[in-house]
Structure formats: structure tokens, C-alpha cells
Amino acid sequence: MMIKRFLGLLSLSLLGCEVANAALLENVTTSFVLEGERQYENSDGALDPERSLVPAVEHSGRGVLKLGYSHYWNDFSVELRSRPYFEDSDAPETDLEIQQRTEQFSLGYAGRLITVSAGVSSFVEGSGYSWNPSNPFSDIRYNERDNASLYIREGDPYFSAKLDGDEFSFRFMWADFKSIEQDNRLYEGRLNSYAMKSHFLLTASEVTATIATLQQRWFWGSSISSTFGEQLELHAEIALVEQGNGVELEETPISIGNQTLSNYALVREEGSHFESRVLLGGQYTFTDNTNVILEYLYNGSGYSNSEWKALKRAVDYAHANLQDPALGSAHQGFLMNTHNTVGLFRQHYLFARIAFSGSGDSDVLSILTRLNLQDKSFLAGVNKVWNVGDSWTTTATLNGFSGDVYSEYGWVPYELQIQASVEYFF
Amino acid sequence: MKKHLFFIPILVLVLSLQSAIGLAAQVDAMQVLEKVDAYRNFKGQSFAFDLTLISQAPNKDDASFGMKALIHDSHTSLITYETPAKEKGKALLMNGRNLWFFTPKNRKPIKITPQQRLLGEASNGDVASTDFSKDYVPTILNNEAIDGNSYTVLELVAGEDSLAAYKKLHLWVSSDTYKPYKAMFFAPSGKHLKTAYYEKYETLPYLNNKLQLTEIRIVNAVQEGKSTIMRYENFQITETHASDFKPGKIKQLANQQL
């Protein structure tokens, strides 16, 4: 039954692509991806040793139709990026799911000096490869894939007006920004946000400076990227964030009879203070086209060593009292929320990536790692893309997570993931 | 002592003469180079063309790619990938020494180094940098006869603060027509990187019968058997603005090419 539905959806998707391709010709970039994943669970992590929080998923698969369309009538434009997809897994109580994510649907006017656009869109900007702290509309998220710029998310409603000169641009933006961390229920609602962004282009450098308010909390960000000679590029991003929507560990003593118990929760902070986020990095390309990227990441919003020790105590306490009739469900909620914040929730990281051969992202073998410098846990991944004829690519990815039972990547519920995909370009 | 002093004015005269001859030779070399550039660009005007790149490697099928190029000036350009289908929508934007690579898969243009290749043996600079005389200081090395034809061999060295893609190259120019015949490109270390053969010229009837270079073959000097053919067609003079060649305007600019 499931296979029949799957094939039915596949046929519909392919038919849709053909119609789209025939009707819209030049302005459509469409592809269809089928991918499968095999995951090997990590039973050592202290966060979820029994695998009771996150259902064990060994096999999963999905089909994604990647639709891109843009059309220009003189100075006016319409752009669409949408991802209808279906997925299935062997997780208990799950069925074939069909979903749709629209990253962008916008209308625009682009004159000689002024560019105006509105609609929904997601904003991925900044000179960093693995993280963009200078972008007020970026997410801090757990990302086991190749790089942060690959992720797909729902677009946010926005309005943008930009003034362009030869070597500069000034942009005003409004966005009803929804951080994807909201999916983890740590943030509440959308953030009514305004930003002013300036961009300067020099002969071998680009510099940006951004000032924004996200739900009346201030954000200052700046990025720079410079090229030296033919082979070296260095970049940096820095941000000062008025941290009002961050989370902290809160312990609440609760008296039941003559017993005093503790309830731990990750809660939004009451007040606000400024925290810094920094990325320093660079890339070097050898004469045989091998490219190496190295980045240091500092996340001032992450846990310091003392906060981390407190979190470890809280995790142990929550596990020990998970069956408590009064607070068991609260403990479970706390552990779930902690689980969902894994990735960039400490302060110091190192990211490295080496890519061999190929042009752009074709026929590339890439190896990457993100190392948590505080607890020495890490993720490591290998990704290889093969071109098959003019219209097909196949990709294989292997990701491993390593760290002790109380480390960040040791808390990832999987120790190994194997992914394979095939993509057809219409 | 007086005897020795007698030679000083002669020495000064000889050195001045030598310097003047050197300067004259450099001026001559620059004139040759400007004539070479006339086959490759449109004298300071923005232009666009269709480009086919055919990448060849031992034991591999040839891979062919269709692109469109929009050249504002020698160091400001946009190249978009058109075919095959899996490459469509990718773009390479150059502004000065800043280079960005854009793919439909990623939301943001990714900064890359100039060294990263466009395709096969061809770098972005090989396609877009069509103005040798702005980037390099030429000197005439010698004259050479190849297959009965006479060629002037120039050494081009990147000028100070130049945005040239290569520090040094040797260029063979037909002594009669000033058509470029071949060029050897060198790394800063002196290592021979690749050789370009300027193989085909065509008259463009719709552009005042201008004789234009339309095919270049680039041969990898390090890895034997690897080469890339670049075929140019559909040249057009266009009107572009420097303010359009920014990462935030890639899509808008690419649309101008359609």
C-alpha cells in the first residue's frame, strides 16, 4: 500500500515537473530527489540512554521536488522557491507524510538605483561558510549536513527596499522572523524585526554592517571578507546580540509532603544582556583546485564550562526522577528541550572542510568536521557527488558523531548516518 | 685619472641610449598587445556572448557545458551556466578580486578564491579577463618561426596592483596580423601551469565585420591529457552598470542575459 502511494506521488511529481518545464521554459530550475538514510543509534549518550525521548529511526526515505521559478518583466519580477516533499520512516506510529515548504515567493521591482521586494523569503547572508552570526535572520541550529548554507526552511514574510551605488548598497528590511528554534518550543511567536544593512564593495574585499531590532531587542552585526592573491580568502563575522530570547537552566525546588524535589527547565531569560558571536575563518585553494576551509566559531550564547556542569547535573537528576508521578513529565520535557538544542550550544568550535577536484559542486569529494573545543566531541562527514550523464547526479554521505557520554556530540542520538540520494534535473 | 674620467660621459650616453631603446621596445610591445586585445574584446565596451566549454580528460567522455557571459570590464563579469540541466542556474560573479559562486541549491552566493576553476582547465579569468594590455607590462623576448609563420614572443608580467589572474605569461603573436597564436601561463613560483592555443577567428557581420577570436584550447601543463576547449559565439555589445555586479543582484543580472 505504501509503495503504491509512493509511486503515485512520484508520478504526479514527475508530471508536474514536465508541465512546469514545458510551460515556463527558461526560468524554471526543477529537480527531483530521492534519498534514503540508514542510521545507527548511539546508546551511550547520557541524555537519552534508553532512547525513550527520541524514537529510534533506523531507516527513512524521502522524495523532494525542488521547484525554482523566476520571471522578469522589464524591471518587475516574481520569484518562487518551493519544496513539496514526502517522507516515510520506520519510526513507530509514523506514516507517509506529504509536506510543502515555500522558501520564497516574492514580487519585486528593480530599478537602476532602487530595488524593492516583498513576499516571503528566508535570508542566508554573511561571509562565513558554516555559520553566519552577523545575519540577524539566521538560526543557531544543529546541522549534520555539509554546511549551514544548504538548509531549507520556510520563508518569513518580509519587505525590503535597497539603494544601490557602484560600490555600496543600503538596505532597509522588515521581517516577521520565525527562528526555527521555535520548533523546539524554546522561543515564542514570531519576532517583529527591522534591519538596516549596509554593504561596501572594495577591489578585493566586501564589508557589511547591520543594525537590527528583533522584537525590540538590539542586534549589531558586521562581516568582512578579503581575497589575497589568487588562492587565499579570509573572512570574519561578529555580532552583539541583546539576548532576550535565549534559554537558561532554571532549578525550581518543589515541596511534596516533607520531601523537597527539584524541577529543571530550560526557560526564556527574563531580562536582557548583550552576548557576542564571532566567526573567524579563511579558505585556500591549491593549484590542483583542492579547497580547504577553516573556521573558528565563538557562540557567546552557548553554555560556559560552569553552566555545562550544572546542565549535566540537571540531566542526571531528571533521568533519576523520570518516573516521578508529579514531575516525571516535566523532567521528560526538559530532557527533550535539551536534546533539541544540541549543536552550537557550547561556546567554542572549530570547523574544517576539504574539497577535492570538481568545479562548483560537481564531482566533488568533501570531508568536513566540526569540533567542540570544550569537550572535544565532534562530528565528521564525508560527501561524494557523482555526475551521471547530463541530467543525473548521485550523492553518498557518511556522518559520524563522537564524544563521551557527557559531551555535546556524544548526546546526538546516532553515532553513524549513511545517506544516499539520486537527483534528476529537468 | 683624467683618462678614466673621459669614459664617464660615454658610459652615461650608452646607458641612456640603452634605456631609451628599452622604453621604445616596451612601447612597441604595448602596441602589439593592444592589437592582440582587439581580437578578444570590444575596446572598452561591455559585451555578452554565449560560451561552450568542452572538458577533455584521458579515459573520460568529453563533457560539454553551455554558458552565457556578460562582461562589464576585464574584472567585472557574470557567467551563468545554461546546460546541461543539472548545471542550470549556477553562476559565477566577479567584481575586482571578489568572486562568488551561486547555485540554486544554496540560498547565498558563496565567496570563492580566484584560483577555483570555472570548469576543466578554464578559470574565470581565462574567460572574462580579455584585456591583456590593462593587466600586464609586456616586453618583446624574441621572434620565432613556427610552421613557416613568423611570431613575436612577448613576456607579460602583471603590473603592480594589477588584478591579473597570472603573474607571468609568454604570448606568441603573429608578426603579420597580430593575432595571438598561443600563450604559456606561469604560477608565481615559475611553474608552467597551462598553455592556451588561440585556434579560430571569425568575422562578425552584425558587428561591422569585426574579426573576433572564437575558439581557445587550454591544455593542462601539469596533468597530461587534460584540456578544455572554449567556443565563443553570439557576441553582442551591451549596456551594463558597475552597480549591478553585486552578489545581491545575480538573478536580476542573469535575467539581462536571456
Interface residues (C-beta under 8 A of the other chain):
Chain A: E26 T29 S31 K66 G68 S70 Y72 S77 E79 E103 A110 R112 L113 T115 S122 F123 V124 E125 G126 S127 Y129 N132 S149 L150 K162 D164 G165 D166 E167 S169 H199 L201 L202 T203 A204 S205 E206 S225 T227 G229 E230 Q231 L232 E233 H235 Q283 Y284 T285 F286 T287 D288 N289 N291 S359 G360 D361 S362 N387 D390 S391 W392 T393 E423 F425 F426
Chain B: A63 T83 P84 A85 K86 E87 K88 G89 K90 N95 G96 R97 N98 L99 F101 T103 P104 K105 N106 R107 K108 I110 K111 I112 T113 P114 Q115 Q116 R117 L118 L119 G120 L163 A165 A187 P188 K191 L193 V222 Q223 H241 A242 S243 D244 K246 P247 G248 K249 K251 Q252 N255 L258
